[in-house]
Amino acid sequence: MVAIEGALRREVVPELDRVCKAITGPMCLDLANVTIADDAGLAALRVLSDMGAAIAGASPYLRMRLDEKP
């Protein structure tokens, strides 16, 4: 499981990508402690989800933003 905390902004997307690429097997992204996500952060989460990552703990607002078409 990859726990993401705080702001998921463009500046941290490369680190998220690096961590996720190192994972073998099923991946789950714990978003319970994400306080905000910009467009780049949302795009990264969508890509990871499309690649099979499970999303857990997302707030209703964050879930709604993830489900929006970019």
Secondary structure, 3 states (H helix, E strand, C coil): CEEEEEEECHHHHHHHHHHHHCCCCCCEEEEEEEEEECHHHHHHHHHHHHCCCEEECCCHHHHHHHHCCC
